[in-house]
Structures are given as structure tokens and as C-alpha cells.
Amino acid sequence: MTLIDETTALDRAEHLTTLGASLRRALDGSFSAERAAARNAFPSANMLMDPQLDVDAARRWTLGRLRELSESGFGSAGVPARAGAHADPLAAVVTFEMLAYGDMSVTIKSGVQFGLFGGAVANLGTAWHHDTFLPDITSMKLLGGFAMTELGHGSDVASLETEIVYDPETREYVVNSPTQGAAKAYIGNAAVDGTMAAVFGQLKVDGEGHGVHTILVPIRDDQGRDLPGVTTGDQGHKGGLLGVDNGTISFDHVRVPRRMLLDRYGGVDEHGTYRSPICDPNRRFFTMLGTLVRGRVCISAAGGIGARRALSIALRHGLTRRQFPASGRPEGVLLLDYLTYQRRLLPKVARAYALGFAQNDLTAALVHVQGGGHHTERDQRELETRAAGLKAMTTWFANEAVQEAREACGGAGYLSENRLTTLRQDLDIFATFEGDNTVLMHLVAKGLLTHYAQAWNALDRTGVVHETTRVVGEALLERSAANVAFERLANSVRRRPEETAMVDRGWHALMFEERARHSLESLARRMRAARKEAGDGFEAFNRLGPHAQFAARAHLEQVTLAAFVEGIAQCHDDDARAVLEQVCSLYAMESIHKDRAWFVEHHRISATRSKTLVEQIDTLCRHLRPHALALVEGMGIPAPWLSAAIADAGSYHPEGA
Amino acid sequence: MTLIDETTALDRAEHLTTLGASLRRALDGSFSAERAAARNAFPSANMLMDPQLDVDAARRWTLGRLRELSESGFGSAGVPARAGAHADPLAAVVTFEMLAYGDMSVTIKSGVQFGLFGGAVANLGTAWHHDTFLPDITSMKLLGGFAMTELGHGSDVASLETEIVYDPETREYVVNSPTQGAAKAYIGNAAVDGTMAAVFGQLKVDGEGHGVHTILVPIRDDQGRDLPGVTTGDQGHKGGLLGVDNGTISFDHVRVPRRMLLDRYGGVDEHGTYRSPICDPNRRFFTMLGTLVRGRVCISAAGGIGARRALSIALRHGLTRRQFPASGRPEGVLLLDYLTYQRRLLPKVARAYALGFAQNDLTAALVHVQGGGHHTERDQRELETRAAGLKAMTTWFANEAVQEAREACGGAGYLSENRLTTLRQDLDIFATFEGDNTVLMHLVAKGLLTHYAQAWNALDRTGVVHETTRVVGEALLERSAANVAFERLANSVRRRPEETAMVDRGWHALMFEERARHSLESLARRMRAARKEAGDGFEAFNRLGPHAQFAARAHLEQVTLAAFVEGIAQCHDDDARAVLEQVCSLYAMESIHKDRAWFVEHHRISATRSKTLVEQIDTLCRHLRPHALALVEGMGIPAPWLSAAIADAGSYHPEGA
């Protein structure tokens, strides 16, 4: 990918409004130059798959399109080409975002090939693997799968059943699927295209288990036939992403040379002895998984782009389509002039901006950790927690947003030519893969309790609940400049929240902080009480599952608002900043409004004040209505790339403006 | 359709539990015998379309399957075969429900051919139309479209642009599409199969407009070629329902003989004079539209069945699939033992039951109005309002429920073989067609204000707000035995709501009633104030749009709870009744919980009490967990008909129970 500084060619072709261009720069944030350059360089012909293609044709088109994009530099960015080569995490994320402007099958196929398969070799392998395989992976000569998930074990990686047993006689590993449930499942590139897989399984050496490791296993010959002992299956038609060839792989005592084990974090030496730079198996496991964090960052980014595409289509539709005539509007009311329509879409636009700023911060954190400079283990853990949480928040939101956009466009939204239904179908699984969202939110809650306050395990030991939860509260946010500013905002109104104007950012900050802090404190407290009572760790955590989900969400909302506030501070265009302040308020108020029961129940907001939230939201919608087009432009999808008939002003509805 | 009394053959084949069979009888309600007979008679081979079919193949399969079902008696039920023949509305609804157990494209194609096209001829035509066309319609020799919606006018039927102009010279009508936006759009049977359409347009006689009327227009010859002046278009691939051939139709001064106008409510006599049995054009318009209410009843019914199918699949999956091991559960925890999983699905099961009982009442009201006996105009209006509202509530819910089921089944839920994604894609448009849900909810709010209290127009005249709103409150519910019982329940706790146990049905009734009554009263009040202030009818209603949506929903929740309570009263099996009481409580508490902010803001529930709602819901989920299988059986979909691999215990996950 060539990063050029010429950012206006496409802008000019788009005829962006001044405000729209400024909003776009603001939302692109610190990566504005890279993103603008990528937009300019992206080969934008043939962007979206014909929705009529059947499974075989969809797969062929997807593979061809990915080869084409990869040759143009929008593929393997971020995967090192050989041992010692630098892999730029920013290029990886920006490339993935660009792919998400187009077809999601291509995007995910890219993620499978470069992010997951290539990423496993790069991150878990050592020099021999890098030199031997990376050139063919980046050139797409060698296509491979990332064989982690099993039929019987989706989210529970530690319990994988696949066995990788070292045979000292032959100096080989024997890879085996001992049960039907041990079959690898949902593996991209497994049904047709892949000739190799990075297989996760339980390593056993001399009868001793060393936990989950990863080994490269050839699965097909050049003619596409399964290799001896390997059985692949085609999982066929899916709810979307038809271009990705997901399949199953089973192994019947498949023998693989010793050096095929990706042994950066553990393997067998020439004497048949297991060696690992990390002694603690648990830490080793999480270190290995931790290297894969980039996948979640990318999926989150792509989900956010998907939401913006859908909202862009629906808003452009609402700006041309008229409905019932009304007094003073004999030609019919523009859809976007209906408050109900505004309320459906504008708060979602606000959230799309908010999550965009949070995504920028997440990308920056990834660059910090994987960019080659110094970082601490705490940085890594924080990145993992935030990536897990933001991936869940963004992909859930993306599905909601696309669905709302589809419904807002009525019957037209249901026609494939308007691109919303395919997008919705493709995004659906984003809520499940790269970690099931519900499980990820549990991880966030656990992470908050564990890493930030040592509370999870310490509670029983110390018994000093108050002290512990105070620590939890203080440690809730990472120590960054943005968070210090956020804390200052919250403090500014702490003594008189009910007297503060509801559009005051300090009030939003305080409410977000109180929600996050209190829900985590009470989770810690209830966890401790429940454990004592039930004497059953599972039941205790199980009962508190919904509470843990809430606490995780509350935390992520705070992270998101803090990112938005910081993003506005970085915007130096007065008009754009003024609009962004309103967008931020709309995001914050909608978030508070959705949880207003919680705020009232916990005496953070009076019932009287709570009732008036909705009027404030209505007012913000009215104020933002004139900026609708600029807000769409700011979301960053060039209009022609939407490829939706209804988003093309005037082409479809002659009565439109 | 043969209604036989032998209801046990299929039950035996299904090995239903005793409790499951009782729950099914209870939920089938007054129509238990008819539904059981229909299940037994339904030709259940080849039920679901292969999701891999392309558009052409999907359409061919759908047409073939509908012909096959129609020959077995599951097609034209409810459409009279000739003039004077009785059309049984109950048979129509039960047949439609049965079709919805199978493929939704077939279901909707049936609705287009028999319900809409056949229904237009039957309800808007007179004896000549009946004798001439109904035999060929019911035998599927004549396939037709229901050409109401136009590109430029979806929900706004009164503004249709298509012209039907009488030419006294030739005694013909000239049908014309004056603009591009006047093209008929999204019309089922228009792209390929239909040779005729019931076309809605503005009737003009001798220069005078008489509003929207309907005329039969031949559109294709036997070879499938457009007839002169007719241009059909294929809207191609859609977000779902691939088997339904939706298309556009434009008319360029197409001449049609005089008798082709469906003239039950208005037409031109042999002297060229316009005659109508209904003088008021507005009343005529609504009377014509009112005859089409059965379509909404059917769509609502089918949506409810779709939700039950998805929930059945996800619950059966949750009863076999295990995840992370935990203390005391080394083999992994059954998904359905996770509280988070229970909370995802069981409240939706409860709502599926609740809406099922409400649907039973709606069907009974349809039978009352269209069954040939005496009914008042008020009965008709109430039926229309309830059909509009329940269609919106049920189809929105169906999409939510299927989506939640898909996500709960993880990656497996995304495979087409598990049937959830296709179902989701097919149901998507249910929220839009037969009336856009948001528009329908506005209709409900308007209906509540207009018909039940004459408030809408009277407000400005009387100025006696308190008096008016008292009337509104009292008239909120139709006067039925069920509603009298409901009122008695609410009254039983009115003086001490905060001291009443939260599982007390009286408390639920009171809360539901208060929510419905107060939101409608305040809507009426705010409408009046806003009108005075703004002097602009549109802006007034526009600003109150979200409030109107809330009031409509609150009303429908009350109607639904009342139906549930009455349904339980009709259940004479003690075990089933005990479970249904808990299911009803779960539905009621979840509904209150979702709106708890409103209840607290309006001082109906204290903040302290509100906080404890969630514990009650958790407890109900735990109590219902052991009855999960019976609850699935009660929802009425025979297990083999689910056709989902993951719903088939043990077949897919060897580690399953």
C-alpha cells in the first residue's frame, strides 16, 4: 500500500461539503493521512460481489478479487514477508478497514489468509517458519486455514481435544482428532482453497501434556485432494459471507515433521525434550492467544465500517424520499424530517462516530504494543481487554445499525441492489467469530476484576471489601492523558450533578463514570457474597452473568466517551468541532437514556430529570438534522462506493429532492 | 383442508411429554382441534427450500410446492370458490399458520395469490368477478398480483398516482402510470408468474376524482410476454423470500373493459355514471382497505410461528450442547444451564406464548367479523386496530427472537443447514410489508385516540381535557369478558401496589393498565398543547411520534397480557396451568423490566422495587429451566419439521446429553 500525501483527488471527485470533509478528517483522527491515502489508492472497480452468485461462484469471485487487491497492496499488509521483516500493525488495520469498504467476504478471506494463518506463522513460529512459509503466504501461493475452533469447543480453547503427540522414534508429531467433536469446524479456507492449516491442539511429549500448541499441517495436495489421514468437509451455504469457504478438518493420526510445530513459545528440541521460554503453562497459553489480538482489532474496525456504510445509505435515502403529504408540505414529507426517522438513525450515527474514535484509540494501542517499541505486559493485557470489549460492542452495534437502516428504507431496503441485506447477512457472524460477543464481555468483566484490582482472587483472602473496591474504582480506566481529562470533566460537576445542564459534558462524564464504577464495585461485592453462600464457583459467576455483562458494557461506554472527548479536542476546525460536540452529546444522552432506569434506581439521576432526557435527545436530533449530509460524508465512505441505488440521490425516486 | 378429530397420530410420532402436549393444547386454545388436525394432515415432506437455490430455481420450487400444497387443501382455504360460496376465515388463518411451519416463500406466495389477489377479487368484486375469476384463482390456473404499492408511495395508499380514467366513448377504463414514481413496485407474482393484477389507482369519471379503486388488468399473455402498454420489471435478488417473484408494473394507457373494475364499493353504471353504496369518499376508502385486514392477521400469525421455530431450535441446541467445564461439571456446562443463555431465550419463549394467546384472540375477532354473523362497525374498527398493532408487535418480535436464537447457537447457527439464517432473512421484510410496522403503530395510536374517545378531533373543540382523557382511559380496552376480568385483577391491588408481591398477577395487570392509560392520556394532552403552540398539525404529531409509538405499544402489551390471563383460565390441566402461570409472570415481568424507567419516572414503581425486578426474572428463569423441553413442545412445531441438524439431539455433538 502506497501512502501518499495527496488526499484531495477523491475528495474532489466526491464533491464533499466543507463541513463533511472536516468531519471526515476529525473522525479519521491520527490516521487521517494514512486513511485518505488508502482511499485514494484503493482499486474501487468491482467492489461488491453480485448477490446472485451461488456458493461456488461466490468463492471463486472472492478468491480472484482478493488476489487482485493483494497485488495492488491491499492484502498482506501487516504480515512480514520473511524472518526479521517488520510487520506494520497500522498498515494491517488500515488495509482491513479499506477492504471492509468493499465486499465482506473478501475482507474476511483476507483476515483468514493474512491475519489468522499468516499471523499464526508470524507470531507463533520462528525464523525457519518465517523464511519457509511467509513469502508464499503473502503472495497467496500458499493458502491456509486457522484451525482453532472445534465442533465441540467453540469459545473454550483450553479444552480443545485435538492431540499433537510427539513420537521420539521418528521425530514427528502425530496429529489426531480423538472424537467427532474434536473435528475442526468453521475454518475458513478449509472447504476448498487451503492446502495447509495452522492446527491448535494439546501437545503431549513423553506422556506429559503441555497445553495448547499450534502446528502446521498440510491438508491437501495440488489437485485439491485430502492428504492421507486428513478428512475435510464443506460447511456449504451459510447465512452470509458466501465467498468464504468454511469447512471442517479431521485428523486420523497424521504425521508431521518436528519442525512444523510453531515453537516460539514451546516445542521439542533435538533431544526430544520439551522446552519453553515461559514456564507457567497458563501464562504461556495466554501469551500465545494474546499475539492474536490484532484479529479482534480488525474485526471491530470492519464492523464499524459496515455500520457506517448502512447508515450512509439510509440517511441518503431519507434525504431524497418523501412520504405522506402534510400541512405546508403538499409534495410529501422528507423521511428525514420525521422525528421518528431521525430518532431511528441519528443516535446510531452518533454512536458510529463514538465507536470510530474509540477504534482509533484501540488501533493506537495496538501500534504501541505490536509496533516494535517498548511496552509492558500491562499494556498487552489492557489491549486485549479493550480489543475484546470493543469488538463485541462494535459488531453488536453494526448488526443493529444495518438492521435499522434496512427497516428505515422499507421495501427498497430489502432489495439486494440496495446492498443493506447482504451487508447485514455478512455482518451477522461478526458477533460470533473471533470470540463470541457474550463470552468476550465476560472476559472484559473478568479482566476488569482481575487485572485492575487483583480483586477476583484477592477478595476471599483480604475480606476488606471497601478497600478493594476503592482500588477497583481507581484502576477502572487506564492511566492515559485522555482519561485524566475525562476524570477532570467528571470532577467538575461531581458536587452538583442535578443542577448541571444535561448537555454539559462534565455531567455525561460523571454519569458514565458512576455507571462503570458502581456496577463493577457491586459486581465484585456480589461475587464475593455469592461465593460464600453457594460454595460453587460456577453458580456464583453464573448468577452474576447478566450483571457482569452490564459492568463490562458500562466500562466500554466510558472508554468510548473518553475517546470521543479526546477526539474532539484534537479537531481544530471550529465548525466541525461544534457539530461533533452535538454528536457527542447525542451519543452520551442516548447511552444514559437507555440505562436511565439504572441511574434512577441508583440515585444518580432523579426521576424528574430522567423524564426530560428524551426531550433533550429530540432537540439534538433536530439540531443535527441540517447537518445530515455532512455527517454522512464524515463517516468516510465515498458515495459511489455505497453502490446502492437508493443512496444515489434522485436516480430512483423522481419525486425526490 | 380436512378437519379430522384424530389428533394423536402425530403426537405419538413425536413422543411428546405429557406436559408438552398439554401446553400445546393450551396455546392452541379455542382452535386446538383445528390446528391439531391440520398438523396431522399437512404434507410434511419437502417442507423447506434448499437454501442454495438461485433466484430462478427458488421461484420454480416455490410455485411447484405451492401447487402441491394447494392440491392437498393447504392453499386456497378461505377464498370462496365462486359467487355466494362461503369463505371460512378460520380455515384461511389456520392454513396460513401451517404453511409458516414450512417454507416462508411458499407461505408468502400463497398470501399473494389467495389472500391478496384472491382476497381483492372476493372482497372488492361482485358476482361476475367471483364467477369469472375465483375458480381459476383457487385452482392456481390464474396467477395474479396485488398491485397497490408504488415506487413513490409505500405506506401512503391515499396518494397513489396510478390513474384509472373512464372513457365513456368505448366504455373502457384507461389505466396509466403518469410518472416513474407511479410504477407499481414490490408486487409478488409480478416479475414472472402473474398474468393479471388487481391494480389500485385513482378513479376518474367525467373529470371527477372518486379516490382509490381497484381494477383487474391482464398484464401478460400465455407465453409470459408483457401485454401492450404494460411494462413489468423483475426486482431480482432480495434479502430473503427468494421464491417470491417481486416485480414492478407500469401502465401506458392500458384499456380495460368496464366490468373489470372491482365495483363492490363503487363503479360506473351502464350510463357512465359513478355509483357507490358509500357516499363519503373517506369512509369508502377505509371500508375498502378494511376488507384486507385478514392479510395482517395472517402475517402476524406466520411471524409468531417463525419466532417459535427459531426458539425451538435454539432451546433444543441448548439442551444438548456443552461449553466450558466448571466445578462439579467436568464434562462442560449445558448451554441452557448458563443464566445468561436462559435470560437470552426464556423471556422470549414467554413472549412467544403471550403473543400466541393474543393471536388466538385476534383470530377469533376476525372470525367474528368475517365469519358471516352479525358484527358492528366498531367491531370492524377494533379488529383493524388490533390486527395492525399485533402484526407490528409480532413481526418485530419474530426478527428479534430469530436473531437471538441465531447468536445463541453461535457458528452453528450461521450454517444454513440449521435453518435459522434463512428464516431470519425471510422474516425480515415482515416488519415492512402488509404495512410498515412504524406506520402501523402510528395507526394504532391514532385509532386509540380517534375511535375510542373521539379525542383526536374533539380536543380542540371541547377544550375539556380532563373529561376527554377520562373517557380515553375507560375506553382503552374493548369491552370483553377477558377485559372485565383483567380490570378486576388490576383493581385487586390498586390501593397497595408497592406492598403486593411482584409475581402477583394483579400487580402485573395494574402496571400494564397504568402504562397504557397514562401514556395515552398524556399523548392526548401533549398533542393538544403542541397543536396550540406550533399551529402546525404535522409538526405537532411529528414531535410526538416516539410518544405515540410508546402509547401504542403499551396498549398492545395490555391486550396481550389480558389474552394470556384468559388463555390460562381456559386451561384445565393443572400441571400445564402451573407452568403457564410462571411463563405469564416471566412475560409480564420482562415487559415491566424493559420499561421500568417509565414506571419509576411516573411513580408507579419505587426505585427500590425496580431494582429487584431482575432477581425475580432470574428466579423465574431458573424455575422454568427444568420445563424447557415441554415449553418447546408446547410451542407446537413438531420436532422433525424444524429440519435443523443442531435441533436433533445427539446427532451433531457427540458430547451432548
HADDOCK unambig.tbl for C-alpha pairs under 7 A between the chains (distance, minus, plus):
assign (segid A and resid 52 and name CA) (segid B and resid 54 and name CA) 6.86 0.50 0.50
assign (segid A and resid 52 and name CA) (segid B and resid 237 and name CA) 6.31 0.50 0.50
assign (segid A and resid 54 and name CA) (segid B and resid 52 and name CA) 6.86 0.50 0.50
assign (segid A and resid 54 and name CA) (segid B and resid 54 and name CA) 6.56 0.50 0.50
assign (segid A and resid 152 and name CA) (segid B and resid 653 and name CA) 6.31 0.50 0.50
assign (segid A and resid 153 and name CA) (segid B and resid 323 and name CA) 6.76 0.50 0.50
assign (segid A and resid 156 and name CA) (segid B and resid 323 and name CA) 6.84 0.50 0.50
assign (segid A and resid 156 and name CA) (segid B and resid 324 and name CA) 5.74 0.50 0.50
assign (segid A and resid 180 and name CA) (segid B and resid 654 and name CA) 6.55 0.50 0.50
assign (segid A and resid 181 and name CA) (segid B and resid 653 and name CA) 6.03 0.50 0.50
assign (segid A and resid 181 and name CA) (segid B and resid 654 and name CA) 6.07 0.50 0.50
assign (segid A and resid 181 and name CA) (segid B and resid 655 and name CA) 6.90 0.50 0.50
assign (segid A and resid 237 and name CA) (segid B and resid 52 and name CA) 6.31 0.50 0.50
assign (segid A and resid 237 and name CA) (segid B and resid 415 and name CA) 6.53 0.50 0.50
assign (segid A and resid 237 and name CA) (segid B and resid 416 and name CA) 5.52 0.50 0.50
assign (segid A and resid 238 and name CA) (segid B and resid 414 and name CA) 5.77 0.50 0.50
assign (segid A and resid 238 and name CA) (segid B and resid 415 and name CA) 4.47 0.50 0.50
assign (segid A and resid 238 and name CA) (segid B and resid 416 and name CA) 4.66 0.50 0.50
assign (segid A and resid 239 and name CA) (segid B and resid 414 and name CA) 5.24 0.50 0.50
assign (segid A and resid 239 and name CA) (segid B and resid 415 and name CA) 6.19 0.50 0.50
assign (segid A and resid 239 and name CA) (segid B and resid 416 and name CA) 5.88 0.50 0.50
assign (segid A and resid 239 and name CA) (segid B and resid 421 and name CA) 4.89 0.50 0.50
assign (segid A and resid 239 and name CA) (segid B and resid 422 and name CA) 6.74 0.50 0.50
assign (segid A and resid 323 and name CA) (segid B and resid 153 and name CA) 6.81 0.50 0.50
assign (segid A and resid 323 and name CA) (segid B and resid 156 and name CA) 6.86 0.50 0.50
assign (segid A and resid 324 and name CA) (segid B and resid 156 and name CA) 5.78 0.50 0.50
assign (segid A and resid 326 and name CA) (segid B and resid 538 and name CA) 5.84 0.50 0.50
assign (segid A and resid 327 and name CA) (segid B and resid 536 and name CA) 6.95 0.50 0.50
assign (segid A and resid 327 and name CA) (segid B and resid 537 and name CA) 6.72 0.50 0.50
assign (segid A and resid 327 and name CA) (segid B and resid 538 and name CA) 6.16 0.50 0.50
assign (segid A and resid 338 and name CA) (segid B and resid 542 and name CA) 6.06 0.50 0.50
assign (segid A and resid 339 and name CA) (segid B and resid 542 and name CA) 5.79 0.50 0.50
assign (segid A and resid 339 and name CA) (segid B and resid 543 and name CA) 6.13 0.50 0.50
assign (segid A and resid 339 and name CA) (segid B and resid 545 and name CA) 6.62 0.50 0.50
assign (segid A and resid 340 and name CA) (segid B and resid 545 and name CA) 5.70 0.50 0.50
assign (segid A and resid 340 and name CA) (segid B and resid 546 and name CA) 5.95 0.50 0.50
assign (segid A and resid 407 and name CA) (segid B and resid 432 and name CA) 6.88 0.50 0.50
assign (segid A and resid 410 and name CA) (segid B and resid 432 and name CA) 5.75 0.50 0.50
assign (segid A and resid 411 and name CA) (segid B and resid 432 and name CA) 6.48 0.50 0.50
assign (segid A and resid 414 and name CA) (segid B and resid 238 and name CA) 5.76 0.50 0.50
assign (segid A and resid 414 and name CA) (segid B and resid 239 and name CA) 5.24 0.50 0.50
assign (segid A and resid 414 and name CA) (segid B and resid 429 and name CA) 6.72 0.50 0.50
assign (segid A and resid 415 and name CA) (segid B and resid 237 and name CA) 6.56 0.50 0.50
assign (segid A and resid 415 and name CA) (segid B and resid 238 and name CA) 4.49 0.50 0.50
assign (segid A and resid 415 and name CA) (segid B and resid 239 and name CA) 6.20 0.50 0.50
assign (segid A and resid 416 and name CA) (segid B and resid 237 and name CA) 5.52 0.50 0.50
assign (segid A and resid 416 and name CA) (segid B and resid 238 and name CA) 4.66 0.50 0.50
assign (segid A and resid 416 and name CA) (segid B and resid 239 and name CA) 5.89 0.50 0.50
assign (segid A and resid 421 and name CA) (segid B and resid 239 and name CA) 4.89 0.50 0.50
assign (segid A and resid 422 and name CA) (segid B and resid 239 and name CA) 6.74 0.50 0.50
assign (segid A and resid 429 and name CA) (segid B and resid 414 and name CA) 6.74 0.50 0.50
assign (segid A and resid 432 and name CA) (segid B and resid 407 and name CA) 6.89 0.50 0.50
assign (segid A and resid 432 and name CA) (segid B and resid 410 and name CA) 5.77 0.50 0.50
assign (segid A and resid 432 and name CA) (segid B and resid 411 and name CA) 6.49 0.50 0.50
assign (segid A and resid 536 and name CA) (segid B and resid 327 and name CA) 6.96 0.50 0.50
assign (segid A and resid 537 and name CA) (segid B and resid 327 and name CA) 6.77 0.50 0.50
assign (segid A and resid 538 and name CA) (segid B and resid 326 and name CA) 5.86 0.50 0.50
assign (segid A and resid 538 and name CA) (segid B and resid 327 and name CA) 6.21 0.50 0.50
assign (segid A and resid 542 and name CA) (segid B and resid 338 and name CA) 6.05 0.50 0.50
assign (segid A and resid 542 and name CA) (segid B and resid 339 and name CA) 5.80 0.50 0.50
assign (segid A and resid 543 and name CA) (segid B and resid 339 and name CA) 6.12 0.50 0.50
assign (segid A and resid 545 and name CA) (segid B and resid 339 and name CA) 6.63 0.50 0.50
assign (segid A and resid 545 and name CA) (segid B and resid 340 and name CA) 5.70 0.50 0.50
assign (segid A and resid 546 and name CA) (segid B and resid 340 and name CA) 5.95 0.50 0.50
assign (segid A and resid 596 and name CA) (segid B and resid 597 and name CA) 6.17 0.50 0.50
assign (segid A and resid 597 and name CA) (segid B and resid 596 and name CA) 6.17 0.50 0.50
assign (segid A and resid 597 and name CA) (segid B and resid 597 and name CA) 4.17 0.50 0.50
assign (segid A and resid 600 and name CA) (segid B and resid 607 and name CA) 6.62 0.50 0.50
assign (segid A and resid 601 and name CA) (segid B and resid 607 and name CA) 4.55 0.50 0.50
assign (segid A and resid 601 and name CA) (segid B and resid 608 and name CA) 6.45 0.50 0.50
assign (segid A and resid 601 and name CA) (segid B and resid 610 and name CA) 6.89 0.50 0.50
assign (segid A and resid 601 and name CA) (segid B and resid 611 and name CA) 6.18 0.50 0.50
assign (segid A and resid 607 and name CA) (segid B and resid 600 and name CA) 6.63 0.50 0.50
assign (segid A and resid 607 and name CA) (segid B and resid 601 and name CA) 4.55 0.50 0.50
assign (segid A and resid 608 and name CA) (segid B and resid 601 and name CA) 6.44 0.50 0.50
assign (segid A and resid 610 and name CA) (segid B and resid 601 and name CA) 6.89 0.50 0.50
assign (segid A and resid 611 and name CA) (segid B and resid 601 and name CA) 6.17 0.50 0.50
assign (segid A and resid 653 and name CA) (segid B and resid 152 and name CA) 6.29 0.50 0.50
assign (segid A and resid 653 and name CA) (segid B and resid 181 and name CA) 6.00 0.50 0.50
assign (segid A and resid 654 and name CA) (segid B and resid 180 and name CA) 6.58 0.50 0.50
assign (segid A and resid 654 and name CA) (segid B and resid 181 and name CA) 6.12 0.50 0.50
assign (segid A and resid 655 and name CA) (segid B and resid 181 and name CA) 6.90 0.50 0.50
